[in-house]
């Protein structure tokens, strides 16, 4: 499609293609969706996201990737049990201090440096703070009062999320001592079913690394040798006369069984044929 428009004696070319128009429209739509951000949590946002009329009725809430930096009135959702605030720009968790029934909290990929506000979330069982700016163990020490906390994630290798505190080689041991009820740390089960497997895999990895790298270099490995000789798996005939005789007798029995099977099949076919003839109606000539 195209067009040529005359304006005050001059010709202005406004020719365009349908494909370029569609491409421009798609680009505009994509840009709006990427640049559109919700800086503050409001009651209107919460109600539209959940379909609930009262904020106290909200039990599950997902506000992922909206560019939020102000949690606003989210603390009014006092019955909230599961909350996902990942991939935003949150720095202050103070509005979450009133969520006493919160069980699962995901605030990964934000800009959080202090966790003091969620120390009053007495029911909290699972906490994901990977991908933030938590720099020291002291920033986590405030969570020791959370007796029900069983799952803490400070690092997520899947999404390459971490915290500055994870650079400390002993941070895992310190956290395990700080939270004796922890069952899962950074996605790895440390207590209960499956913990032995995680520890075994970790020991194997460390052993492999220690064996492969000596003085910073990979040592040369000798060529692999077969475990057995080439003819080890070949079936060899036995010279034992007893075994040979048993083999012969087995073949004879097998041959007789085949003959009996053929005879039985012949008898069955004859019987079926005779029965079918008897069941046919008699015809009389007139």
Backbone as CSV, one residue per row, in Angstrom:
resi,resn,N_x,N_y,N_z,CA_x,CA_y,CA_z,C_x,C_y,C_z
1,UNK,0.849,-1.176,0.000,0.000,0.000,0.000,0.883,1.223,0.000
2,UNK,0.411,2.309,-0.612,1.220,3.512,-0.647,0.381,4.675,-1.099
3,UNK,0.947,5.867,-1.092,0.153,7.020,-1.475,1.039,8.197,-1.803
4,UNK,0.512,9.106,-2.605,1.223,10.325,-2.978,0.284,11.485,-2.741
5,UNK,0.641,12.388,-1.809,-0.241,13.478,-1.395,0.320,14.803,-1.892
6,UNK,-0.566,15.667,-2.426,-0.159,17.004,-2.890,-0.497,18.027,-1.810
7,UNK,0.470,18.843,-1.426,0.259,19.894,-0.442,0.799,21.209,-1.007
8,UNK,-0.132,22.143,-1.307,0.226,23.475,-1.785,1.157,23.405,-2.991
9,UNK,0.772,22.623,-3.963,1.519,22.556,-5.204,2.741,21.672,-5.172
10,UNK,3.060,21.127,-4.014,4.226,20.241,-3.932,3.752,18.825,-3.686
11,UNK,4.561,17.875,-4.116,4.224,16.475,-3.931,5.030,15.908,-2.760
12,UNK,4.326,15.366,-1.813,4.970,14.761,-0.642,4.706,13.263,-0.683
13,UNK,5.760,12.494,-0.682,5.633,11.034,-0.797,5.431,10.428,0.580
14,UNK,4.247,9.829,0.809,3.955,9.142,2.062,3.825,7.633,1.836
15,UNK,4.573,7.121,0.882,4.475,5.689,0.586,5.016,4.869,1.750
16,UNK,4.385,3.759,2.007,4.814,2.853,3.082,4.337,1.457,2.738
17,UNK,4.943,0.493,3.366,4.550,-0.903,3.160,3.780,-1.401,4.366
18,UNK,2.951,-2.384,4.143,2.176,-2.966,5.239,3.077,-3.608,6.276
19,UNK,4.161,-4.242,5.816,5.067,-4.901,6.744,5.752,-3.906,7.664
20,UNK,6.151,-2.737,7.092,6.802,-1.739,7.930,5.832,-1.166,8.952
21,UNK,4.555,-1.040,8.585,3.559,-0.541,9.520,3.365,-1.517,10.675
22,UNK,3.298,-2.815,10.354,3.129,-3.835,11.397,4.358,-3.862,12.294
23,UNK,5.546,-3.767,11.691,6.775,-3.787,12.479,6.826,-2.610,13.434
24,UNK,6.413,-1.431,12.950,6.414,-0.254,13.813,5.438,-0.426,14.964
25,UNK,4.272,-0.995,14.674,3.279,-1.219,15.717,3.779,-2.185,16.768
26,UNK,4.424,-3.277,16.329,4.960,-4.254,17.264,6.061,-3.650,18.114
27,UNK,6.898,-2.828,17.479,7.983,-2.194,18.233,7.425,-1.276,19.313
28,UNK,6.359,-0.544,18.983,5.767,0.361,19.954,5.152,-0.413,21.111
29,UNK,4.458,-1.498,20.782,3.842,-2.313,21.822,4.883,-2.908,22.743
30,UNK,5.962,-3.459,22.150,7.002,-4.085,22.951,7.677,-3.061,23.856
31,UNK,7.942,-1.856,23.314,8.612,-0.839,24.090,7.752,-0.409,25.269
32,UNK,6.429,-0.283,25.050,5.549,0.127,26.132,5.535,-0.909,27.239
33,UNK,5.494,-2.194,26.840,5.442,-3.240,27.855,6.724,-3.305,28.648
34,UNK,7.845,-2.968,28.029,9.119,-3.018,28.727,9.354,-1.777,29.592
35,UNK,8.867,-0.622,29.126,9.119,0.612,29.862,8.047,0.903,30.903
36,UNK,6.895,0.247,30.776,5.822,0.481,31.735,6.205,-0.100,33.086
37,UNK,6.196,0.718,34.106,6.585,0.285,35.434,5.554,0.760,36.449
38,UNK,5.443,0.002,37.556,4.540,0.363,38.642,5.418,0.650,39.852
39,UNK,5.755,1.908,40.104,6.727,2.217,41.152,6.246,1.924,42.564
40,UNK,4.926,2.019,42.808,4.414,1.888,44.165,3.225,0.935,44.212
41,UNK,3.185,0.123,45.265,2.064,-0.796,45.469,0.897,-0.011,46.051
42,UNK,-0.235,-0.103,45.382,-1.447,0.577,45.830,-2.568,-0.428,46.022
43,UNK,-3.618,0.014,46.670,-4.780,-0.860,46.887,-5.420,-1.243,45.564
44,UNK,-5.460,-0.313,44.626,-6.032,-0.605,43.307,-5.231,-1.693,42.612
45,UNK,-3.912,-1.617,42.702,-3.051,-2.634,42.088,-3.300,-4.001,42.713
46,UNK,-3.358,-4.060,44.028,-3.546,-5.336,44.722,-4.886,-5.969,44.383
47,UNK,-5.936,-5.148,44.327,-7.272,-5.677,44.028,-7.376,-6.140,42.581
48,UNK,-6.748,-5.409,41.679,-6.811,-5.798,40.262,-6.002,-7.054,39.998
49,UNK,-4.934,-7.226,40.739,-4.082,-8.409,40.536,-4.706,-9.676,41.104
50,UNK,-5.445,-9.542,42.183,-5.974,-10.725,42.868,-7.466,-10.932,42.653
51,UNK,-8.186,-9.879,42.286,-9.631,-9.996,42.145,-10.371,-9.951,43.464
52,UNK,-9.652,-9.653,44.546,-10.285,-9.561,45.868,-10.733,-8.126,46.129
53,UNK,-11.837,-7.991,46.842,-12.354,-6.666,47.170,-11.683,-6.107,48.420
54,UNK,-11.442,-6.980,49.391,-10.788,-6.569,50.631,-9.338,-7.037,50.619
55,UNK,-8.421,-6.178,51.050,-7.005,-6.547,51.094,-6.756,-7.666,52.100
56,UNK,-7.557,-7.745,53.124,-7.380,-8.784,54.142,-7.732,-10.171,53.609
57,UNK,-8.420,-10.236,52.481,-8.809,-11.528,51.906,-7.720,-12.111,51.004
58,UNK,-6.687,-11.361,50.733,-5.624,-11.820,49.828,-4.708,-12.780,50.565
59,UNK,-4.563,-13.982,50.007,-3.688,-15.003,50.596,-2.423,-15.222,49.775
60,UNK,-2.537,-15.102,48.456,-1.403,-15.321,47.558,-1.255,-14.096,46.656
61,UNK,-0.016,-13.649,46.493,0.206,-12.435,45.720,1.523,-12.547,44.956
62,UNK,1.452,-12.267,43.646,2.638,-12.290,42.793,2.773,-10.946,42.098
63,UNK,3.839,-10.207,42.443,4.129,-8.909,41.852,5.552,-8.929,41.301
64,UNK,5.816,-9.842,40.427,7.153,-10.054,39.890,7.426,-9.142,38.699
65,UNK,8.619,-8.533,38.702,9.098,-7.799,37.545,8.274,-6.601,37.147
66,UNK,7.781,-5.826,38.116,6.967,-4.647,37.816,7.735,-3.343,38.051
67,UNK,8.985,-3.417,38.448,9.756,-2.213,38.703,9.403,-1.530,40.011
68,UNK,8.799,-2.247,40.934,8.354,-1.673,42.210,9.558,-1.303,43.079
69,UNK,9.506,-0.101,43.669,10.516,0.272,44.658,9.883,0.714,45.978
70,UNK,8.570,0.923,45.980,7.848,1.313,47.196,6.729,0.305,47.421
71,UNK,6.782,-0.414,48.557,5.786,-1.452,48.837,4.460,-0.890,49.301
72,UNK,4.380,0.383,49.554,3.112,1.061,49.820,2.260,0.390,50.883
73,UNK,1.034,0.019,50.501,0.055,-0.505,51.451,0.035,-2.027,51.518
74,UNK,1.097,-2.677,51.063,1.081,-4.147,51.040,0.968,-4.725,52.445
75,UNK,1.354,-3.954,53.452,1.258,-4.426,54.828,-0.171,-4.594,55.313
76,UNK,-1.131,-4.069,54.573,-2.536,-4.231,54.947,-3.078,-5.607,54.581
77,UNK,-2.330,-6.365,53.811,-2.735,-7.748,53.476,-2.283,-8.660,54.614
78,UNK,-2.904,-8.500,55.757,-2.404,-9.134,56.980,-2.543,-10.662,56.971
79,UNK,-3.363,-11.209,56.090,-3.539,-12.659,56.012,-2.735,-13.292,54.881
80,UNK,-1.847,-12.527,54.312,-1.047,-13.015,53.196,-0.155,-14.166,53.646
81,UNK,-0.121,-15.236,52.809,0.680,-16.415,53.133,1.848,-16.619,52.171
82,UNK,1.663,-16.273,50.906,2.726,-16.447,49.911,2.858,-15.157,49.107
83,UNK,4.102,-14.655,49.021,4.335,-13.366,48.379,5.580,-13.440,47.504
84,UNK,5.427,-13.048,46.241,6.526,-13.021,45.280,6.749,-11.578,44.826
85,UNK,7.872,-11.007,45.249,8.249,-9.645,44.871,9.578,-9.636,44.118
86,UNK,9.899,-10.722,43.462,11.193,-10.845,42.803,11.297,-9.936,41.586
87,UNK,12.546,-9.612,41.225,12.855,-8.835,40.013,12.208,-7.449,40.029
88,UNK,12.376,-6.722,41.131,11.912,-5.345,41.233,13.085,-4.466,41.667
89,UNK,12.779,-3.285,42.192,13.814,-2.352,42.656,13.631,-2.016,44.131
90,UNK,13.219,-2.989,44.901,12.888,-2.780,46.311,14.162,-2.657,47.143
91,UNK,14.169,-1.675,48.035,15.280,-1.487,48.969,14.821,-1.564,50.418
92,UNK,13.546,-1.277,50.669,13.017,-1.196,52.030,11.891,-2.209,52.207
93,UNK,12.052,-3.103,53.178,11.055,-4.141,53.438,10.166,-3.811,54.636
94,UNK,10.212,-2.592,55.133,9.473,-2.218,56.338,7.983,-2.533,56.265
95,UNK,7.286,-2.317,55.129,5.847,-2.623,55.091,5.515,-4.094,55.296
96,UNK,6.498,-4.977,55.227,6.223,-6.410,55.398,6.210,-6.831,56.866
97,UNK,6.545,-5.931,57.757,6.670,-6.291,59.170,5.347,-6.717,59.793
98,UNK,4.228,-6.335,59.189,2.914,-6.678,59.746,2.376,-8.011,59.250
99,UNK,3.110,-8.672,58.376,2.623,-9.922,57.775,3.014,-11.101,58.671
100,UNK,2.308,-11.271,59.747,2.634,-12.307,60.738,2.297,-13.714,60.267
101,UNK,1.443,-13.857,59.254,1.037,-15.177,58.762,1.790,-15.588,57.500
102,UNK,2.726,-14.780,57.077,3.454,-15.057,55.839,4.303,-16.316,55.976
103,UNK,4.136,-17.236,55.017,4.872,-18.499,55.034,6.040,-18.504,54.052
104,UNK,5.810,-17.987,52.856,6.817,-18.023,51.786,7.012,-16.610,51.259
105,UNK,8.280,-16.169,51.218,8.599,-14.831,50.718,9.744,-14.919,49.719
106,UNK,9.523,-14.371,48.526,10.543,-14.318,47.481,10.801,-12.865,47.121
107,UNK,11.963,-12.360,47.525,12.369,-10.994,47.192,13.696,-11.022,46.440
108,UNK,13.912,-12.055,45.669,15.155,-12.175,44.919,15.244,-11.112,43.833
109,UNK,16.481,-10.803,43.431,16.752,-9.839,42.359,16.152,-8.465,42.662
110,UNK,16.492,-7.919,43.827,16.123,-6.561,44.192,17.395,-5.830,44.641
111,UNK,17.241,-4.809,45.489,18.393,-4.053,45.974,18.359,-3.944,47.489
112,UNK,18.089,-5.062,48.121,17.888,-5.105,49.571,19.231,-5.261,50.281
113,UNK,19.426,-4.480,51.331,20.641,-4.568,52.146,20.347,-4.942,53.586
114,UNK,19.078,-4.791,54.021,18.712,-5.000,55.417,17.470,-5.876,55.499
115,UNK,17.519,-6.892,56.353,16.403,-7.830,56.507,15.695,-7.669,57.851
116,UNK,15.985,-6.629,58.570,15.447,-6.431,59.907,13.922,-6.427,59.914
117,UNK,13.307,-5.880,58.879,11.852,-5.717,58.859,11.109,-7.043,58.896
118,UNK,11.671,-8.089,58.294,10.935,-9.364,58.232,11.229,-10.251,59.443
119,UNK,11.960,-9.738,60.410,12.232,-10.524,61.620,10.966,-10.720,62.443
120,UNK,9.924,-9.933,62.170,8.659,-10.072,62.889,7.673,-10.991,62.177
121,UNK,8.046,-11.525,61.032,7.178,-12.473,60.303,7.347,-13.846,60.932
122,UNK,6.657,-14.064,62.043,6.885,-15.241,62.879,6.616,-16.567,62.176
123,UNK,5.725,-16.573,61.189,5.337,-17.824,60.538,6.210,-18.167,59.335
124,UNK,7.175,-17.333,59.019,7.958,-17.505,57.795,8.713,-18.833,57.802
125,UNK,8.541,-19.596,56.713,9.200,-20.892,56.568,10.223,-20.904,55.441
126,UNK,9.978,-20.130,54.391,10.862,-20.127,53.230,11.163,-18.692,52.829
127,UNK,12.467,-18.381,52.664,12.891,-17.024,52.321,13.911,-17.080,51.195
128,UNK,13.637,-16.357,50.113,14.555,-16.266,48.973,14.996,-14.817,48.820
129,UNK,16.266,-14.532,49.146,16.827,-13.185,49.019,18.027,-13.185,48.076
130,UNK,18.110,-14.177,47.208,19.223,-14.249,46.259,19.174,-13.055,45.310
131,UNK,20.348,-12.597,44.895,20.407,-11.497,43.949,20.146,-10.145,44.564
132,UNK,20.612,-9.926,45.813,20.459,-8.640,46.478,21.826,-8.116,46.905
133,UNK,21.840,-7.206,47.871,23.082,-6.544,48.277,23.418,-6.808,49.743
134,UNK,23.085,-7.992,50.215,23.382,-8.358,51.599,24.870,-8.658,51.699
135,UNK,25.568,-7.864,52.491,27.033,-7.888,52.462,27.690,-8.644,53.607
136,UNK,26.957,-8.892,54.682,27.606,-9.520,55.841,26.652,-10.465,56.554
137,UNK,27.228,-11.326,57.379,26.437,-12.250,58.186,25.594,-11.489,59.200
138,UNK,26.098,-10.349,59.648,25.347,-9.559,60.630,23.993,-9.129,60.086
139,UNK,23.888,-8.963,58.767,22.615,-8.568,58.162,21.583,-9.683,58.228
140,UNK,22.062,-10.913,58.431,21.163,-12.068,58.496,20.891,-12.461,59.940
141,UNK,21.730,-12.001,60.838,21.625,-12.389,62.249,20.274,-12.025,62.845
142,UNK,19.629,-10.981,62.316,18.348,-10.541,62.857,17.232,-11.555,62.634
143,UNK,17.448,-12.546,61.783,16.406,-13.528,61.471,16.433,-14.742,62.397
144,UNK,17.312,-14.728,63.374,17.436,-15.885,64.266,16.159,-16.125,65.069
145,UNK,15.336,-15.120,65.235,14.098,-15.278,65.998,13.029,-16.045,65.231
146,UNK,13.241,-16.262,63.927,12.256,-16.978,63.102,12.464,-18.480,63.277
147,UNK,11.780,-19.044,64.257,11.975,-20.450,64.626,11.457,-21.419,63.569
148,UNK,10.516,-20.993,62.745,9.939,-21.889,61.743,10.664,-21.842,60.402
149,UNK,11.670,-20.995,60.288,12.379,-20.837,59.024,13.187,-22.099,58.708
150,UNK,12.864,-22.745,57.575,13.507,-24.004,57.184,14.249,-23.909,55.852
151,UNK,13.952,-22.880,55.080,14.530,-22.777,53.730,15.028,-21.346,53.509
152,UNK,16.338,-21.190,53.309,16.933,-19.886,53.034,17.732,-19.988,51.745
153,UNK,17.534,-19.021,50.878,18.320,-18.981,49.638,18.978,-17.610,49.509
154,UNK,20.306,-17.623,49.538,21.099,-16.418,49.324,21.772,-16.423,47.960
155,UNK,21.813,-17.605,47.362,22.480,-17.753,46.066,21.668,-18.697,45.207
156,UNK,21.528,-18.354,43.926,20.779,-19.174,42.981,21.611,-19.313,41.716
157,UNK,22.241,-20.457,41.560,23.117,-20.675,40.412,22.351,-20.760,39.099
158,UNK,21.075,-21.118,39.165,20.279,-21.233,37.945,20.152,-19.888,37.246
159,UNK,19.889,-18.848,38.021,19.716,-17.503,37.456,20.938,-16.612,37.688
160,UNK,21.990,-17.198,38.246,23.215,-16.447,38.532,22.949,-15.313,39.520
161,UNK,22.094,-15.561,40.516,21.807,-14.598,41.569,22.701,-14.903,42.765
162,UNK,23.211,-13.867,43.398,24.038,-14.071,44.575,23.974,-12.835,45.457
163,UNK,24.757,-12.813,46.526,24.897,-11.685,47.426,26.376,-11.535,47.772
164,UNK,26.816,-10.326,48.119,28.226,-10.156,48.496,28.656,-11.065,49.639
165,UNK,27.737,-11.391,50.548,28.094,-12.239,51.678,28.493,-13.646,51.235
166,UNK,28.032,-14.078,50.064,28.330,-15.424,49.576,29.798,-15.586,49.178
167,UNK,30.518,-14.478,49.054,31.936,-14.571,48.738,32.742,-15.102,49.917
168,UNK,32.155,-15.030,51.093,32.793,-15.585,52.285,32.704,-17.103,52.219
169,UNK,33.832,-17.756,52.206,33.858,-19.216,52.032,33.206,-19.964,53.189
170,UNK,33.067,-19.328,54.332,32.503,-20.007,55.507,31.060,-19.592,55.792
171,UNK,30.456,-18.859,54.883,29.117,-18.346,55.193,28.090,-19.463,55.358
172,UNK,28.247,-20.539,54.606,27.292,-21.648,54.723,27.350,-22.270,56.113
173,UNK,28.551,-22.537,56.599,28.687,-23.138,57.932,28.159,-22.206,59.020
174,UNK,28.406,-20.920,58.855,27.927,-19.960,59.857,26.408,-19.926,59.882
175,UNK,25.786,-19.938,58.717,24.324,-19.893,58.652,23.712,-21.172,59.221
176,UNK,24.328,-22.297,58.941,23.810,-23.558,59.481,23.906,-23.594,61.001
177,UNK,24.932,-22.984,61.556,25.039,-22.895,63.011,24.053,-21.874,63.572
178,UNK,23.819,-20.818,62.823,22.929,-19.753,63.267,21.471,-20.197,63.248
179,UNK,21.108,-21.048,62.262,19.728,-21.521,62.115,19.717,-23.049,62.190
180,UNK,19.625,-23.609,63.376,19.692,-25.074,63.522,18.528,-25.817,62.879
181,UNK,17.412,-25.116,62.602,16.250,-25.779,62.013,16.255,-25.758,60.495
182,UNK,17.294,-25.214,59.892,17.359,-25.113,58.444,17.446,-26.505,57.827
183,UNK,16.622,-26.739,56.810,16.642,-27.999,56.069,17.193,-27.819,54.657
184,UNK,16.974,-26.636,54.079,17.420,-26.373,52.715,18.149,-25.032,52.702
185,UNK,19.384,-25.028,52.179,20.178,-23.802,52.068,20.655,-23.658,50.630
186,UNK,20.296,-22.547,50.006,20.671,-22.269,48.607,20.223,-23.383,47.671
187,UNK,19.059,-23.952,47.956,18.499,-24.977,47.086,19.034,-26.371,47.338
188,UNK,19.946,-26.539,48.307,20.504,-27.850,48.612,19.989,-28.319,49.964
189,UNK,19.465,-29.543,49.975,18.937,-30.084,51.222,20.108,-30.480,52.124
190,UNK,20.119,-29.935,53.329,21.215,-30.186,54.260,20.808,-31.113,55.396
191,UNK,19.499,-31.309,55.578,18.995,-32.191,56.628,17.827,-32.975,56.064
192,UNK,17.704,-34.236,56.491,16.576,-35.041,56.061,16.864,-35.810,54.788
193,UNK,15.803,-36.362,54.200,15.923,-37.198,53.019,16.525,-36.409,51.854
194,UNK,17.570,-36.958,51.268,18.226,-36.315,50.143,19.485,-35.566,50.521
195,UNK,19.672,-35.271,51.816,20.858,-34.515,52.217,22.132,-35.326,52.000
196,UNK,22.069,-36.634,52.211,23.255,-37.480,52.000,23.687,-37.449,50.543
197,UNK,22.708,-37.404,49.632,23.040,-37.373,48.211,23.749,-36.072,47.848
198,UNK,23.264,-34.947,48.374,23.923,-33.662,48.114,25.364,-33.680,48.626
199,UNK,25.545,-34.215,49.843,26.884,-34.249,50.418,27.794,-35.174,49.627
200,UNK,27.257,-36.295,49.165,28.046,-37.234,48.382,28.497,-36.600,47.064
201,UNK,27.578,-35.924,46.388,27.940,-35.259,45.127,28.993,-34.188,45.352
202,UNK,28.863,-33.467,46.456,29.843,-32.427,46.754,31.218,-33.042,47.024
203,UNK,31.253,-34.139,47.774,32.529,-34.810,48.047,33.156,-35.335,46.765
204,UNK,32.325,-35.865,45.866,32.850,-36.378,44.598,33.450,-35.250,43.774
205,UNK,32.748,-34.109,43.726,33.265,-32.960,42.976,34.609,-32.501,43.527
206,UNK,34.702,-32.424,44.855,35.961,-31.978,45.455,37.081,-32.975,45.193
207,UNK,36.756,-34.253,45.225,37.782,-35.271,44.963,38.258,-35.202,43.519
208,UNK,37.322,-35.010,42.595,37.686,-34.916,41.181,38.571,-33.703,40.933
209,UNK,38.182,-32.563,41.536,38.992,-31.353,41.362,40.384,-31.538,41.933
210,UNK,40.470,-32.166,43.112,41.781,-32.378,43.729,42.637,-33.329,42.904
211,UNK,41.997,-34.286,42.241,42.758,-35.235,41.431,43.183,-34.678,40.086
212,UNK,42.371,-33.799,39.519,42.665,-33.263,38.194,43.692,-32.143,38.236
213,UNK,43.685,-31.375,39.301,44.554,-30.206,39.349,45.628,-30.384,40.420
214,UNK,46.843,-30.443,39.985,47.988,-30.524,40.872,48.970,-29.426,40.489
215,UNK,49.232,-28.581,41.468,50.103,-27.427,41.220,49.547,-26.535,40.109
216,UNK,48.205,-26.486,40.033,47.585,-25.624,39.041,47.580,-26.173,37.640
217,UNK,48.006,-27.416,37.443,48.067,-28.006,36.114,47.314,-29.324,36.096
218,UNK,46.848,-29.685,34.917,46.152,-30.958,34.738,47.175,-32.029,34.410
219,UNK,47.351,-33.026,35.279,48.355,-34.056,35.018,47.956,-34.950,33.851
220,UNK,48.954,-35.538,33.225,48.697,-36.449,32.116,48.163,-37.775,32.637
221,UNK,47.187,-38.290,31.935,46.562,-39.542,32.335,46.992,-40.650,31.376
222,UNK,47.309,-41.833,31.905,47.676,-42.937,31.013,46.471,-43.397,30.213
223,UNK,46.745,-44.064,29.082,45.668,-44.571,28.242,44.854,-45.619,28.992
224,UNK,43.568,-45.620,28.727,42.686,-46.586,29.380,42.948,-47.991,28.826
225,UNK,42.899,-48.958,29.714,43.097,-50.345,29.319,41.810,-51.119,29.570
226,UNK,41.521,-52.088,28.720,40.302,-52.887,28.938,40.387,-53.698,30.219
227,UNK,39.238,-53.918,30.837,39.204,-54.668,32.077,39.443,-56.158,31.860
228,UNK,38.973,-56.684,30.728,39.095,-58.120,30.448,39.661,-58.302,29.047
229,UNK,40.023,-59.530,28.723,40.547,-59.838,27.393,39.440,-59.728,26.349
230,UNK,39.855,-59.621,25.097,38.896,-59.444,24.003,37.941,-60.613,23.861
231,UNK,38.406,-61.834,24.128,37.564,-63.025,23.955,36.870,-63.442,25.244
232,UNK,36.836,-62.520,26.236,36.261,-62.878,27.528,34.773,-63.187,27.428
233,UNK,34.041,-62.433,26.569,32.594,-62.557,26.498,32.130,-63.586,25.467
234,UNK,33.046,-64.272,24.794,32.654,-65.290,23.817,32.152,-66.537,24.517
235,UNK,31.079,-67.125,23.946,30.513,-68.353,24.516,31.332,-69.544,24.063
236,UNK,31.841,-70.263,25.001,32.682,-71.412,24.690,31.908,-72.702,24.928
237,UNK,32.057,-73.673,23.975,31.394,-74.962,24.140,32.126,-75.775,25.197
238,UNK,31.325,-76.417,26.018,31.906,-77.211,27.093,32.293,-78.598,26.581
239,UNK,33.351,-79.118,27.089,33.807,-80.469,26.742,33.229,-81.511,27.678
240,UNK,32.389,-81.078,28.565,31.804,-81.996,29.537,30.744,-82.845,28.834
241,UNK,30.886,-84.159,28.894,29.974,-85.076,28.214,28.571,-85.018,28.804
242,UNK,28.475,-84.778,30.111,27.169,-84.727,30.764,26.358,-83.544,30.230
243,UNK,26.998,-82.387,30.086,26.313,-81.205,29.581,25.882,-81.407,28.131
244,UNK,26.754,-82.046,27.328,26.404,-82.305,25.938,25.215,-83.247,25.822
245,UNK,25.162,-84.263,26.665,24.049,-85.201,26.634,22.746,-84.524,27.054
246,UNK,22.815,-83.684,28.082,21.616,-82.965,28.524,21.115,-82.027,27.429
247,UNK,22.046,-81.387,26.720,21.674,-80.512,25.624,20.963,-81.281,24.520
248,UNK,21.447,-82.501,24.204,20.844,-83.339,23.178,19.451,-83.785,23.590
249,UNK,19.292,-84.185,24.848,17.987,-84.619,25.325,16.970,-83.458,25.305
250,UNK,17.423,-82.287,25.647,16.536,-81.117,25.617,16.045,-80.849,24.196
251,UNK,16.924,-80.960,23.233,16.524,-80.749,21.836,15.534,-81.812,21.381
252,UNK,15.722,-83.042,21.837,14.795,-84.112,21.475,13.399,-83.843,22.045
253,UNK,13.341,-83.433,23.298,12.058,-83.130,23.933,11.386,-81.960,23.221
254,UNK,12.168,-80.976,22.861,11.619,-79.827,22.164,11.042,-80.223,20.802
255,UNK,11.714,-81.164,20.112,11.222,-81.642,18.814,9.906,-82.402,18.979
256,UNK,9.800,-83.225,20.014,8.561,-83.959,20.260,7.405,-83.000,20.586
257,UNK,7.700,-81.956,21.332,6.655,-80.981,21.666,6.129,-80.291,20.409
258,UNK,7.001,-80.020,19.493,6.567,-79.404,18.244,5.683,-80.344,17.435
259,UNK,6.045,-81.638,17.399,5.217,-82.613,16.686,3.834,-82.726,17.310
260,UNK,3.785,-82.807,18.645,2.501,-82.887,19.337,1.657,-81.640,19.067
261,UNK,2.298,-80.495,19.018,1.569,-79.259,18.754,0.944,-79.277,17.356
262,UNK,1.691,-79.781,16.378,1.162,-79.869,15.021,-0.009,-80.843,14.950
263,UNK,0.109,-81.972,15.631,-0.978,-82.956,15.625,-2.226,-82.364,16.272
264,UNK,-2.042,-81.679,17.399,-3.196,-81.097,18.096,-3.882,-80.053,17.225
265,UNK,-3.113,-79.267,16.528,-3.693,-78.259,15.647,-4.483,-78.909,14.514
266,UNK,-3.966,-80.043,13.989,-4.665,-80.750,12.919,-5.991,-81.319,13.412
267,UNK,-5.989,-81.914,14.627,-7.209,-82.493,15.183,-8.252,-81.410,15.443
268,UNK,-7.809,-80.286,15.976,-8.739,-79.187,16.275,-9.382,-78.656,15.000
269,UNK,-8.592,-78.530,13.930,-9.153,-78.016,12.671,-10.154,-78.990,12.083
270,UNK,-9.880,-80.318,12.182,-10.839,-81.306,11.685,-12.138,-81.277,12.484
271,UNK,-12.024,-81.142,13.797,-13.211,-81.103,14.649,-14.065,-79.883,14.330
272,UNK,-13.432,-78.737,14.161,-14.187,-77.529,13.843,-14.889,-77.654,12.494
273,UNK,-14.219,-78.306,11.531,-14.811,-78.466,10.218,-16.043,-79.369,10.289
274,UNK,-15.941,-80.476,11.055,-17.082,-81.393,11.161,-18.255,-80.746,11.889
275,UNK,-17.971,-79.943,12.901,-19.048,-79.259,13.631,-19.744,-78.236,12.755
276,UNK,-19.007,-77.577,11.925,-19.619,-76.586,11.044,-20.520,-77.250,10.007
277,UNK,-20.162,-78.446,9.565,-21.003,-79.157,8.611,-22.299,-79.622,9.255
278,UNK,-22.256,-80.046,10.521,-23.452,-80.521,11.208,-24.443,-79.379,11.441
279,UNK,-23.912,-78.179,11.650,-24.789,-77.047,11.965,-25.444,-76.446,10.733
280,UNK,-25.039,-76.839,9.550,-25.665,-76.302,8.326,-27.063,-76.871,8.187
281,UNK,-28.065,-76.057,7.744,-29.473,-76.560,7.607,-29.565,-77.553,6.430
282,UNK,-30.413,-78.542,6.645,-30.570,-79.567,5.608,-31.420,-79.012,4.479
283,UNK,-31.054,-79.351,3.269,-31.763,-78.901,2.086,-32.411,-80.109,1.375
284,UNK,-33.626,-79.968,0.995,-34.348,-81.079,0.343,-34.696,-80.630,-1.081
285,UNK,-34.510,-81.550,-1.961,-34.827,-81.261,-3.366,-36.325,-81.430,-3.595
286,UNK,-36.913,-80.543,-4.366,-38.351,-80.588,-4.666,-38.552,-81.060,-6.079
